[in-house]
Structures are given as structure tokens and as C-alpha cells.
Amino acid sequence: MSLMILEDCIACDACLEECPNSAIEEGDPFYIIDPELCTECYGFYDEPACVSVCPVDVIVPDPDNVETLEELKYKHSQINKDS
């Protein structure tokens, strides 16, 4: 499942550099996560790095982008196939 950032985001930049897939970008007025790039850090970390550094706990599962572990594995392999 892709993650999403809620409107209570304070745009503190904590999550921006943590994403190994560059799925997080500045939005207006808060950051957004591109569901096509978010793998919940599968293949990099045991848990989503952005969630662990968010000081206001506004990064949550995106109910509109539910994915199985197999789908996350496949997405990870496609995003990082040139690495």
C-alpha cells in the first residue's frame, strides 16, 4: 500500500530526504507522496523511513492505493532495475 501525507503536515522537510525512491515532493501547502513511486521502503528498510521521522505523525496508509507485498516487491524491482 502506498502511503499518503495528511493535510496536517507542517512541511518540516524531515521526510523529504528519507525516501529512497524520491516519492515525496513539495506540494502546496503540504508535501505529497507519489503512489507510483512509494514502496513503503520495501527493499531498503524494515519500515517506512518517512513515518519514523515525521514529528507530527501525518503519514498514513493511502486507502486509494492498496497494494500487496508482492505488488510492492514488483514496483521496487521496476523502480530500481537500473541501480
PyMOL Python script that loads the backbone (N, CA, C, O; Angstrom):
from pymol import cmd

cmd.read_pdbstr("""\
ATOM      1  N   MET A   1       0.841  -1.171   0.000  1.00  0.00           N
ATOM      2  CA  MET A   1       0.000   0.000   0.000  1.00  0.00           C
ATOM      3  C   MET A   1       0.887   1.234   0.000  1.00  0.00           C
ATOM      4  O   MET A   1       1.842   1.327   0.771  1.00  0.00           O
ATOM      5  N   SER A   2       0.578   2.135  -0.829  1.00  0.00           N
ATOM      6  CA  SER A   2       1.272   3.412  -0.846  1.00  0.00           C
ATOM      7  C   SER A   2       0.888   4.196   0.401  1.00  0.00           C
ATOM      8  O   SER A   2      -0.148   3.943   1.017  1.00  0.00           O
ATOM      9  N   LEU A   3       1.726   5.133   0.756  1.00  0.00           N
ATOM     10  CA  LEU A   3       1.430   5.997   1.888  1.00  0.00           C
ATOM     11  C   LEU A   3       0.947   7.344   1.379  1.00  0.00           C
ATOM     12  O   LEU A   3       1.097   7.665   0.200  1.00  0.00           O
ATOM     13  N   MET A   4       0.370   8.123   2.273  1.00  0.00           N
ATOM     14  CA  MET A   4      -0.070   9.466   1.931  1.00  0.00           C
ATOM     15  C   MET A   4       0.205  10.389   3.109  1.00  0.00           C
ATOM     16  O   MET A   4       0.326   9.939   4.248  1.00  0.00           O
ATOM     17  N   ILE A   5       0.301  11.677   2.828  1.00  0.00           N
ATOM     18  CA  ILE A   5       0.546  12.672   3.860  1.00  0.00           C
ATOM     19  C   ILE A   5      -0.738  13.473   4.056  1.00  0.00           C
ATOM     20  O   ILE A   5      -1.307  14.009   3.106  1.00  0.00           O
ATOM     21  N   LEU A   6      -1.173  13.541   5.298  1.00  0.00           N
ATOM     22  CA  LEU A   6      -2.405  14.252   5.618  1.00  0.00           C
ATOM     23  C   LEU A   6      -2.202  15.763   5.596  1.00  0.00           C
ATOM     24  O   LEU A   6      -1.071  16.248   5.625  1.00  0.00           O
ATOM     25  N   GLU A   7      -3.299  16.493   5.544  1.00  0.00           N
ATOM     26  CA  GLU A   7      -3.276  17.954   5.459  1.00  0.00           C
ATOM     27  C   GLU A   7      -2.667  18.631   6.679  1.00  0.00           C
ATOM     28  O   GLU A   7      -2.344  19.818   6.618  1.00  0.00           O
ATOM     29  N   ASP A   8      -2.503  17.912   7.783  1.00  0.00           N
ATOM     30  CA  ASP A   8      -1.896  18.484   8.983  1.00  0.00           C
ATOM     31  C   ASP A   8      -0.375  18.563   8.893  1.00  0.00           C
ATOM     32  O   ASP A   8       0.282  18.963   9.853  1.00  0.00           O
ATOM     33  N   CYS A   9       0.184  18.186   7.753  1.00  0.00           N
ATOM     34  CA  CYS A   9       1.635  18.257   7.528  1.00  0.00           C
ATOM     35  C   CYS A   9       2.125  19.679   7.786  1.00  0.00           C
ATOM     36  O   CYS A   9       1.492  20.650   7.371  1.00  0.00           O
ATOM     37  N   ILE A  10       3.263  19.789   8.479  1.00  0.00           N
ATOM     38  CA  ILE A  10       3.824  21.107   8.786  1.00  0.00           C
ATOM     39  C   ILE A  10       4.973  21.473   7.839  1.00  0.00           C
ATOM     40  O   ILE A  10       5.655  22.476   8.050  1.00  0.00           O
ATOM     41  N   ALA A  11       5.184  20.669   6.804  1.00  0.00           N
ATOM     42  CA  ALA A  11       6.221  20.917   5.786  1.00  0.00           C
ATOM     43  C   ALA A  11       7.581  21.190   6.421  1.00  0.00           C
ATOM     44  O   ALA A  11       8.245  22.175   6.095  1.00  0.00           O
ATOM     45  N   CYS A  12       7.980  20.314   7.321  1.00  0.00           N
ATOM     46  CA  CYS A  12       9.220  20.497   8.073  1.00  0.00           C
ATOM     47  C   CYS A  12      10.452  19.962   7.348  1.00  0.00           C
ATOM     48  O   CYS A  12      11.572  20.196   7.803  1.00  0.00           O
ATOM     49  N   ASP A  13      10.281  19.261   6.249  1.00  0.00           N
ATOM     50  CA  ASP A  13      11.359  18.671   5.451  1.00  0.00           C
ATOM     51  C   ASP A  13      11.931  17.375   6.018  1.00  0.00           C
ATOM     52  O   ASP A  13      12.807  16.783   5.388  1.00  0.00           O
ATOM     53  N   ALA A  14      11.479  16.916   7.162  1.00  0.00           N
ATOM     54  CA  ALA A  14      12.051  15.718   7.782  1.00  0.00           C
ATOM     55  C   ALA A  14      11.939  14.491   6.876  1.00  0.00           C
ATOM     56  O   ALA A  14      12.875  13.694   6.807  1.00  0.00           O
ATOM     57  N   CYS A  15      10.832  14.328   6.193  1.00  0.00           N
ATOM     58  CA  CYS A  15      10.605  13.135   5.382  1.00  0.00           C
ATOM     59  C   CYS A  15      11.241  13.206   3.991  1.00  0.00           C
ATOM     60  O   CYS A  15      11.541  12.177   3.388  1.00  0.00           O
ATOM     61  N   LEU A  16      11.438  14.396   3.501  1.00  0.00           N
ATOM     62  CA  LEU A  16      11.823  14.598   2.106  1.00  0.00           C
ATOM     63  C   LEU A  16      13.068  13.810   1.709  1.00  0.00           C
ATOM     64  O   LEU A  16      13.064  13.127   0.685  1.00  0.00           O
ATOM     65  N   GLU A  17      14.118  13.896   2.494  1.00  0.00           N
ATOM     66  CA  GLU A  17      15.382  13.225   2.161  1.00  0.00           C
ATOM     67  C   GLU A  17      15.401  11.758   2.569  1.00  0.00           C
ATOM     68  O   GLU A  17      16.305  11.024   2.169  1.00  0.00           O
ATOM     69  N   GLU A  18      14.434  11.318   3.348  1.00  0.00           N
ATOM     70  CA  GLU A  18      14.418   9.942   3.832  1.00  0.00           C
ATOM     71  C   GLU A  18      13.950   8.944   2.784  1.00  0.00           C
ATOM     72  O   GLU A  18      14.284   7.763   2.866  1.00  0.00           O
ATOM     73  N   CYS A  19      13.187   9.396   1.808  1.00  0.00           N
ATOM     74  CA  CYS A  19      12.581   8.472   0.842  1.00  0.00           C
ATOM     75  C   CYS A  19      13.620   7.969  -0.164  1.00  0.00           C
ATOM     76  O   CYS A  19      14.190   8.765  -0.910  1.00  0.00           O
ATOM     77  N   PRO A  20      13.872   6.655  -0.193  1.00  0.00           N
ATOM     78  CA  PRO A  20      14.865   6.111  -1.125  1.00  0.00           C
ATOM     79  C   PRO A  20      14.402   6.113  -2.584  1.00  0.00           C
ATOM     80  O   PRO A  20      15.219   5.951  -3.491  1.00  0.00           O
ATOM     81  N   ASN A  21      13.111   6.292  -2.814  1.00  0.00           N
ATOM     82  CA  ASN A  21      12.571   6.301  -4.178  1.00  0.00           C
ATOM     83  C   ASN A  21      12.207   7.692  -4.671  1.00  0.00           C
ATOM     84  O   ASN A  21      11.654   7.838  -5.761  1.00  0.00           O
ATOM     85  N   SER A  22      12.513   8.718  -3.880  1.00  0.00           N
ATOM     86  CA  SER A  22      12.164  10.104  -4.220  1.00  0.00           C
ATOM     87  C   SER A  22      10.675  10.255  -4.517  1.00  0.00           C
ATOM     88  O   SER A  22      10.279  10.970  -5.437  1.00  0.00           O
ATOM     89  N   ALA A  23       9.868   9.576  -3.728  1.00  0.00           N
ATOM     90  CA  ALA A  23       8.414   9.619  -3.922  1.00  0.00           C
ATOM     91  C   ALA A  23       7.764  10.822  -3.251  1.00  0.00           C
ATOM     92  O   ALA A  23       6.611  11.142  -3.538  1.00  0.00           O
ATOM     93  N   ILE A  24       8.494  11.492  -2.360  1.00  0.00           N
ATOM     94  CA  ILE A  24       7.934  12.624  -1.628  1.00  0.00           C
ATOM     95  C   ILE A  24       8.374  13.920  -2.298  1.00  0.00           C
ATOM     96  O   ILE A  24       9.547  14.110  -2.618  1.00  0.00           O
ATOM     97  N   GLU A  25       7.411  14.797  -2.501  1.00  0.00           N
ATOM     98  CA  GLU A  25       7.735  16.090  -3.105  1.00  0.00           C
ATOM     99  C   GLU A  25       6.934  17.198  -2.438  1.00  0.00           C
ATOM    100  O   GLU A  25       5.900  16.961  -1.813  1.00  0.00           O
ATOM    101  N   GLU A  26       7.438  18.396  -2.589  1.00  0.00           N
ATOM    102  CA  GLU A  26       6.746  19.541  -2.014  1.00  0.00           C
ATOM    103  C   GLU A  26       5.455  19.798  -2.766  1.00  0.00           C
ATOM    104  O   GLU A  26       5.433  19.861  -3.995  1.00  0.00           O
ATOM    105  N   GLY A  27       4.400  19.942  -2.018  1.00  0.00           N
ATOM    106  CA  GLY A  27       3.119  20.313  -2.585  1.00  0.00           C
ATOM    107  C   GLY A  27       2.752  21.681  -2.042  1.00  0.00           C
ATOM    108  O   GLY A  27       3.570  22.338  -1.398  1.00  0.00           O
ATOM    109  N   ASP A  28       1.562  22.098  -2.290  1.00  0.00           N
ATOM    110  CA  ASP A  28       1.134  23.403  -1.787  1.00  0.00           C
ATOM    111  C   ASP A  28      -0.205  23.219  -1.086  1.00  0.00           C
ATOM    112  O   ASP A  28      -1.210  23.012  -1.766  1.00  0.00           O
ATOM    113  N   PRO A  29      -0.263  23.281   0.198  1.00  0.00           N
ATOM    114  CA  PRO A  29       0.722  23.792   1.164  1.00  0.00           C
ATOM    115  C   PRO A  29       1.520  22.702   1.879  1.00  0.00           C
ATOM    116  O   PRO A  29       2.417  23.026   2.657  1.00  0.00           O
ATOM    117  N   PHE A  30       1.223  21.411   1.642  1.00  0.00           N
ATOM    118  CA  PHE A  30       1.944  20.354   2.356  1.00  0.00           C
ATOM    119  C   PHE A  30       2.538  19.367   1.364  1.00  0.00           C
ATOM    120  O   PHE A  30       2.204  19.381   0.179  1.00  0.00           O
ATOM    121  N   TYR A  31       3.420  18.513   1.860  1.00  0.00           N
ATOM    122  CA  TYR A  31       4.086  17.538   0.999  1.00  0.00           C
ATOM    123  C   TYR A  31       3.113  16.461   0.521  1.00  0.00           C
ATOM    124  O   TYR A  31       2.077  16.216   1.138  1.00  0.00           O
ATOM    125  N   ILE A  32       3.476  15.825  -0.594  1.00  0.00           N
ATOM    126  CA  ILE A  32       2.665  14.747  -1.145  1.00  0.00           C
ATOM    127  C   ILE A  32       3.565  13.558  -1.471  1.00  0.00           C
ATOM    128  O   ILE A  32       4.770  13.712  -1.673  1.00  0.00           O
ATOM    129  N   ILE A  33       2.968  12.386  -1.518  1.00  0.00           N
ATOM    130  CA  ILE A  33       3.689  11.166  -1.874  1.00  0.00           C
ATOM    131  C   ILE A  33       3.123  10.648  -3.183  1.00  0.00           C
ATOM    132  O   ILE A  33       1.913  10.465  -3.317  1.00  0.00           O
ATOM    133  N   ASP A  34       4.001  10.412  -4.148  1.00  0.00           N
ATOM    134  CA  ASP A  34       3.600   9.863  -5.436  1.00  0.00           C
ATOM    135  C   ASP A  34       3.356   8.362  -5.257  1.00  0.00           C
ATOM    136  O   ASP A  34       4.304   7.622  -4.993  1.00  0.00           O
ATOM    137  N   PRO A  35       2.119   7.896  -5.393  1.00  0.00           N
ATOM    138  CA  PRO A  35       1.834   6.481  -5.177  1.00  0.00           C
ATOM    139  C   PRO A  35       2.515   5.561  -6.195  1.00  0.00           C
ATOM    140  O   PRO A  35       2.684   4.369  -5.935  1.00  0.00           O
ATOM    141  N   GLU A  36       2.897   6.094  -7.328  1.00  0.00           N
ATOM    142  CA  GLU A  36       3.602   5.286  -8.328  1.00  0.00           C
ATOM    143  C   GLU A  36       5.040   4.991  -7.915  1.00  0.00           C
ATOM    144  O   GLU A  36       5.650   4.050  -8.422  1.00  0.00           O
ATOM    145  N   LEU A  37       5.585   5.787  -6.999  1.00  0.00           N
ATOM    146  CA  LEU A  37       6.968   5.607  -6.557  1.00  0.00           C
ATOM    147  C   LEU A  37       7.088   5.068  -5.133  1.00  0.00           C
ATOM    148  O   LEU A  37       8.149   4.577  -4.745  1.00  0.00           O
ATOM    149  N   CYS A  38       6.023   5.154  -4.361  1.00  0.00           N
ATOM    150  CA  CYS A  38       6.087   4.717  -2.964  1.00  0.00           C
ATOM    151  C   CYS A  38       6.006   3.196  -2.873  1.00  0.00           C
ATOM    152  O   CYS A  38       5.054   2.583  -3.356  1.00  0.00           O
ATOM    153  N   THR A  39       7.021   2.597  -2.246  1.00  0.00           N
ATOM    154  CA  THR A  39       7.034   1.153  -1.983  1.00  0.00           C
ATOM    155  C   THR A  39       7.027   0.874  -0.491  1.00  0.00           C
ATOM    156  O   THR A  39       7.308  -0.248  -0.069  1.00  0.00           O
ATOM    157  N   GLU A  40       6.709   1.886   0.314  1.00  0.00           N
ATOM    158  CA  GLU A  40       6.773   1.785   1.768  1.00  0.00           C
ATOM    159  C   GLU A  40       8.167   1.354   2.205  1.00  0.00           C
ATOM    160  O   GLU A  40       8.331   0.685   3.225  1.00  0.00           O
ATOM    161  N   CYS A  41       9.160   1.743   1.427  1.00  0.00           N
ATOM    162  CA  CYS A  41      10.576   1.457   1.678  1.00  0.00           C
ATOM    163  C   CYS A  41      10.924  -0.017   1.556  1.00  0.00           C
ATOM    164  O   CYS A  41      11.977  -0.441   2.030  1.00  0.00           O
ATOM    165  N   TYR A  42      10.047  -0.815   0.920  1.00  0.00           N
ATOM    166  CA  TYR A  42      10.359  -2.220   0.703  1.00  0.00           C
ATOM    167  C   TYR A  42      11.687  -2.311  -0.044  1.00  0.00           C
ATOM    168  O   TYR A  42      11.902  -1.599  -1.025  1.00  0.00           O
ATOM    169  N   GLY A  43      12.565  -3.177   0.415  1.00  0.00           N
ATOM    170  CA  GLY A  43      13.858  -3.368  -0.222  1.00  0.00           C
ATOM    171  C   GLY A  43      14.948  -2.452   0.316  1.00  0.00           C
ATOM    172  O   GLY A  43      16.120  -2.612  -0.024  1.00  0.00           O
ATOM    173  N   PHE A  44      14.566  -1.499   1.150  1.00  0.00           N
ATOM    174  CA  PHE A  44      15.531  -0.572   1.735  1.00  0.00           C
ATOM    175  C   PHE A  44      15.549  -0.651   3.259  1.00  0.00           C
ATOM    176  O   PHE A  44      16.611  -0.786   3.868  1.00  0.00           O
ATOM    177  N   TYR A  45      14.373  -0.566   3.868  1.00  0.00           N
ATOM    178  CA  TYR A  45      14.250  -0.528   5.325  1.00  0.00           C
ATOM    179  C   TYR A  45      13.150  -1.475   5.777  1.00  0.00           C
ATOM    180  O   TYR A  45      12.317  -1.900   4.976  1.00  0.00           O
ATOM    181  N   ASP A  46      13.150  -1.801   7.062  1.00  0.00           N
ATOM    182  CA  ASP A  46      12.129  -2.679   7.620  1.00  0.00           C
ATOM    183  C   ASP A  46      10.782  -1.994   7.769  1.00  0.00           C
ATOM    184  O   ASP A  46       9.742  -2.651   7.818  1.00  0.00           O
ATOM    185  N   GLU A  47      10.807  -0.669   7.840  1.00  0.00           N
ATOM    186  CA  GLU A  47       9.573   0.108   7.951  1.00  0.00           C
ATOM    187  C   GLU A  47       9.744   1.389   7.153  1.00  0.00           C
ATOM    188  O   GLU A  47      10.874   1.788   6.873  1.00  0.00           O
ATOM    189  N   PRO A  48       8.658   2.038   6.783  1.00  0.00           N
ATOM    190  CA  PRO A  48       8.769   3.274   6.007  1.00  0.00           C
ATOM    191  C   PRO A  48       9.565   4.342   6.769  1.00  0.00           C
ATOM    192  O   PRO A  48       9.206   4.714   7.886  1.00  0.00           O
ATOM    193  N   ALA A  49      10.633   4.821   6.160  1.00  0.00           N
ATOM    194  CA  ALA A  49      11.505   5.803   6.803  1.00  0.00           C
ATOM    195  C   ALA A  49      10.789   7.115   7.072  1.00  0.00           C
ATOM    196  O   ALA A  49      11.033   7.756   8.095  1.00  0.00           O
ATOM    197  N   CYS A  50       9.919   7.517   6.177  1.00  0.00           N
ATOM    198  CA  CYS A  50       9.223   8.791   6.358  1.00  0.00           C
ATOM    199  C   CYS A  50       8.344   8.778   7.600  1.00  0.00           C
ATOM    200  O   CYS A  50       8.247   9.779   8.310  1.00  0.00           O
ATOM    201  N   VAL A  51       7.706   7.644   7.857  1.00  0.00           N
ATOM    202  CA  VAL A  51       6.830   7.525   9.024  1.00  0.00           C
ATOM    203  C   VAL A  51       7.640   7.677  10.305  1.00  0.00           C
ATOM    204  O   VAL A  51       7.198   8.328  11.253  1.00  0.00           O
ATOM    205  N   SER A  52       8.821   7.077  10.331  1.00  0.00           N
ATOM    206  CA  SER A  52       9.612   7.104  11.559  1.00  0.00           C
ATOM    207  C   SER A  52      10.196   8.475  11.872  1.00  0.00           C
ATOM    208  O   SER A  52      10.525   8.744  13.027  1.00  0.00           O
ATOM    209  N   VAL A  53      10.336   9.355  10.875  1.00  0.00           N
ATOM    210  CA  VAL A  53      10.912  10.682  11.138  1.00  0.00           C
ATOM    211  C   VAL A  53       9.868  11.796  11.209  1.00  0.00           C
ATOM    212  O   VAL A  53      10.208  12.925  11.560  1.00  0.00           O
ATOM    213  N   CYS A  54       8.635  11.511  10.890  1.00  0.00           N
ATOM    214  CA  CYS A  54       7.597  12.549  10.890  1.00  0.00           C
ATOM    215  C   CYS A  54       7.274  12.987  12.320  1.00  0.00           C
ATOM    216  O   CYS A  54       6.815  12.176  13.124  1.00  0.00           O
ATOM    217  N   PRO A  55       7.510  14.260  12.643  1.00  0.00           N
ATOM    218  CA  PRO A  55       7.281  14.716  14.017  1.00  0.00           C
ATOM    219  C   PRO A  55       5.805  14.903  14.388  1.00  0.00           C
ATOM    220  O   PRO A  55       5.475  15.029  15.567  1.00  0.00           O
ATOM    221  N   VAL A  56       4.926  14.920  13.395  1.00  0.00           N
ATOM    222  CA  VAL A  56       3.505  15.130  13.685  1.00  0.00           C
ATOM    223  C   VAL A  56       2.618  13.932  13.293  1.00  0.00           C
ATOM    224  O   VAL A  56       1.391  14.027  13.324  1.00  0.00           O
ATOM    225  N   ASP A  57       3.242  12.824  12.932  1.00  0.00           N
ATOM    226  CA  ASP A  57       2.529  11.577  12.627  1.00  0.00           C
ATOM    227  C   ASP A  57       1.392  11.751  11.623  1.00  0.00           C
ATOM    228  O   ASP A  57       0.256  11.357  11.886  1.00  0.00           O
ATOM    229  N   VAL A  58       1.705  12.345  10.469  1.00  0.00           N
ATOM    230  CA  VAL A  58       0.672  12.562   9.456  1.00  0.00           C
ATOM    231  C   VAL A  58       0.883  11.721   8.193  1.00  0.00           C
ATOM    232  O   VAL A  58       0.250  11.977   7.169  1.00  0.00           O
ATOM    233  N   ILE A  59       1.764  10.725   8.260  1.00  0.00           N
ATOM    234  CA  ILE A  59       1.976   9.843   7.111  1.00  0.00           C
ATOM    235  C   ILE A  59       1.297   8.518   7.425  1.00  0.00           C
ATOM    236  O   ILE A  59       1.661   7.814   8.367  1.00  0.00           O
ATOM    237  N   VAL A  60       0.302   8.200   6.608  1.00  0.00           N
ATOM    238  CA  VAL A  60      -0.575   7.056   6.869  1.00  0.00           C
ATOM    239  C   VAL A  60      -0.778   6.243   5.583  1.00  0.00           C
ATOM    240  O   VAL A  60      -0.485   6.731   4.492  1.00  0.00           O
ATOM    241  N   PRO A  61      -1.276   5.010   5.707  1.00  0.00           N
ATOM    242  CA  PRO A  61      -1.604   4.225   4.511  1.00  0.00           C
ATOM    243  C   PRO A  61      -2.647   4.941   3.657  1.00  0.00           C
ATOM    244  O   PRO A  61      -3.591   5.533   4.181  1.00  0.00           O
ATOM    245  N   ASP A  62      -2.470   4.883   2.359  1.00  0.00           N
ATOM    246  CA  ASP A  62      -3.392   5.514   1.414  1.00  0.00           C
ATOM    247  C   ASP A  62      -4.476   4.504   1.038  1.00  0.00           C
ATOM    248  O   ASP A  62      -4.184   3.530   0.343  1.00  0.00           O
ATOM    249  N   PRO A  63      -5.701   4.709   1.474  1.00  0.00           N
ATOM    250  CA  PRO A  63      -6.761   3.740   1.189  1.00  0.00           C
ATOM    251  C   PRO A  63      -7.106   3.634  -0.298  1.00  0.00           C
ATOM    252  O   PRO A  63      -7.743   2.668  -0.718  1.00  0.00           O
ATOM    253  N   ASP A  64      -6.694   4.610  -1.087  1.00  0.00           N
ATOM    254  CA  ASP A  64      -6.961   4.572  -2.524  1.00  0.00           C
ATOM    255  C   ASP A  64      -5.872   3.836  -3.303  1.00  0.00           C
ATOM    256  O   ASP A  64      -6.003   3.633  -4.510  1.00  0.00           O
ATOM    257  N   ASN A  65      -4.806   3.439  -2.622  1.00  0.00           N
ATOM    258  CA  ASN A  65      -3.689   2.755  -3.288  1.00  0.00           C
ATOM    259  C   ASN A  65      -3.242   1.544  -2.481  1.00  0.00           C
ATOM    260  O   ASN A  65      -2.097   1.471  -2.035  1.00  0.00           O
ATOM    261  N   VAL A  66      -4.143   0.607  -2.299  1.00  0.00           N
ATOM    262  CA  VAL A  66      -3.852  -0.608  -1.552  1.00  0.00           C
ATOM    263  C   VAL A  66      -3.053  -1.563  -2.445  1.00  0.00           C
ATOM    264  O   VAL A  66      -3.442  -1.841  -3.579  1.00  0.00           O
ATOM    265  N   GLU A  67      -1.925  -2.060  -1.911  1.00  0.00           N
ATOM    266  CA  GLU A  67      -1.077  -2.986  -2.663  1.00  0.00           C
ATOM    267  C   GLU A  67      -0.649  -4.134  -1.759  1.00  0.00           C
ATOM    268  O   GLU A  67      -0.469  -3.958  -0.554  1.00  0.00           O
ATOM    269  N   THR A  68      -0.490  -5.307  -2.353  1.00  0.00           N
ATOM    270  CA  THR A  68       0.015  -6.460  -1.614  1.00  0.00           C
ATOM    271  C   THR A  68       1.532  -6.364  -1.525  1.00  0.00           C
ATOM    272  O   THR A  68       2.153  -5.535  -2.190  1.00  0.00           O
ATOM    273  N   LEU A  69       2.115  -7.217  -0.702  1.00  0.00           N
ATOM    274  CA  LEU A  69       3.570  -7.267  -0.593  1.00  0.00           C
ATOM    275  C   LEU A  69       4.179  -7.631  -1.943  1.00  0.00           C
ATOM    276  O   LEU A  69       5.219  -7.087  -2.316  1.00  0.00           O
ATOM    277  N   GLU A  70       3.556  -8.530  -2.669  1.00  0.00           N
ATOM    278  CA  GLU A  70       4.059  -8.920  -3.995  1.00  0.00           C
ATOM    279  C   GLU A  70       4.046  -7.733  -4.954  1.00  0.00           C
ATOM    280  O   GLU A  70       4.975  -7.569  -5.744  1.00  0.00           O
ATOM    281  N   GLU A  71       3.016  -6.913  -4.895  1.00  0.00           N
ATOM    282  CA  GLU A  71       2.948  -5.726  -5.753  1.00  0.00           C
ATOM    283  C   GLU A  71       4.029  -4.719  -5.369  1.00  0.00           C
ATOM    284  O   GLU A  71       4.632  -4.094  -6.241  1.00  0.00           O
ATOM    285  N   LEU A  72       4.279  -4.558  -4.063  1.00  0.00           N
ATOM    286  CA  LEU A  72       5.348  -3.656  -3.623  1.00  0.00           C
ATOM    287  C   LEU A  72       6.708  -4.162  -4.078  1.00  0.00           C
ATOM    288  O   LEU A  72       7.557  -3.375  -4.497  1.00  0.00           O
ATOM    289  N   LYS A  73       6.921  -5.473  -4.000  1.00  0.00           N
ATOM    290  CA  LYS A  73       8.184  -6.066  -4.462  1.00  0.00           C
ATOM    291  C   LYS A  73       8.380  -5.794  -5.956  1.00  0.00           C
ATOM    292  O   LYS A  73       9.465  -5.405  -6.387  1.00  0.00           O
ATOM    293  N   TYR A  74       7.326  -6.002  -6.733  1.00  0.00           N
ATOM    294  CA  TYR A  74       7.415  -5.772  -8.175  1.00  0.00           C
ATOM    295  C   TYR A  74       7.688  -4.294  -8.473  1.00  0.00           C
ATOM    296  O   TYR A  74       8.538  -3.976  -9.305  1.00  0.00           O
ATOM    297  N   LYS A  75       6.975  -3.401  -7.801  1.00  0.00           N
ATOM    298  CA  LYS A  75       7.183  -1.968  -8.024  1.00  0.00           C
ATOM    299  C   LYS A  75       8.620  -1.589  -7.676  1.00  0.00           C
ATOM    300  O   LYS A  75       9.261  -0.835  -8.408  1.00  0.00           O
ATOM    301  N   HIS A  76       9.123  -2.112  -6.559  1.00  0.00           N
ATOM    302  CA  HIS A  76      10.504  -1.851  -6.152  1.00  0.00           C
ATOM    303  C   HIS A  76      11.484  -2.310  -7.235  1.00  0.00           C
ATOM    304  O   HIS A  76      12.428  -1.594  -7.569  1.00  0.00           O
ATOM    305  N   SER A  77      11.257  -3.489  -7.771  1.00  0.00           N
ATOM    306  CA  SER A  77      12.162  -4.016  -8.796  1.00  0.00           C
ATOM    307  C   SER A  77      12.123  -3.176 -10.073  1.00  0.00           C
ATOM    308  O   SER A  77      13.146  -3.018 -10.741  1.00  0.00           O
ATOM    309  N   GLN A  78      10.962  -2.640 -10.415  1.00  0.00           N
ATOM    310  CA  GLN A  78      10.852  -1.811 -11.611  1.00  0.00           C
ATOM    311  C   GLN A  78      11.469  -0.434 -11.436  1.00  0.00           C
ATOM    312  O   GLN A  78      12.125   0.076 -12.345  1.00  0.00           O
ATOM    313  N   ILE A  79      11.261   0.172 -10.268  1.00  0.00           N
ATOM    314  CA  ILE A  79      11.820   1.493  -9.994  1.00  0.00           C
ATOM    315  C   ILE A  79      13.326   1.452  -9.913  1.00  0.00           C
ATOM    316  O   ILE A  79      13.998   2.388 -10.345  1.00  0.00           O
ATOM    317  N   ASN A  80      13.872   0.369  -9.360  1.00  0.00           N
ATOM    318  CA  ASN A  80      15.300   0.272  -9.077  1.00  0.00           C
ATOM    319  C   ASN A  80      16.034  -0.699  -9.996  1.00  0.00           C
ATOM    320  O   ASN A  80      17.118  -1.167  -9.645  1.00  0.00           O
ATOM    321  N   LYS A  81      15.479  -1.011 -11.150  1.00  0.00           N
ATOM    322  CA  LYS A  81      16.097  -2.002 -12.027  1.00  0.00           C
ATOM    323  C   LYS A  81      17.414  -1.544 -12.635  1.00  0.00           C
ATOM    324  O   LYS A  81      18.214  -2.382 -13.052  1.00  0.00           O
ATOM    325  N   ASP A  82      17.663  -0.246 -12.698  1.00  0.00           N
ATOM    326  CA  ASP A  82      18.922   0.251 -13.260  1.00  0.00           C
ATOM    327  C   ASP A  82      19.978   0.488 -12.182  1.00  0.00           C
ATOM    328  O   ASP A  82      21.103   0.886 -12.483  1.00  0.00           O
ATOM    329  N   SER A  83      19.609   0.240 -10.924  1.00  0.00           N
ATOM    330  CA  SER A  83      20.537   0.507  -9.812  1.00  0.00           C
ATOM    331  C   SER A  83      21.504  -0.632  -9.624  1.00  0.00           C
ATOM    332  O   SER A  83      22.355  -0.580  -8.736  1.00  0.00           O
TER     333      SER A  83
END
""", "prot")
cmd.dss("prot")
cmd.show_as("cartoon", "prot")
cmd.util.cbc("prot")
cmd.orient("prot")
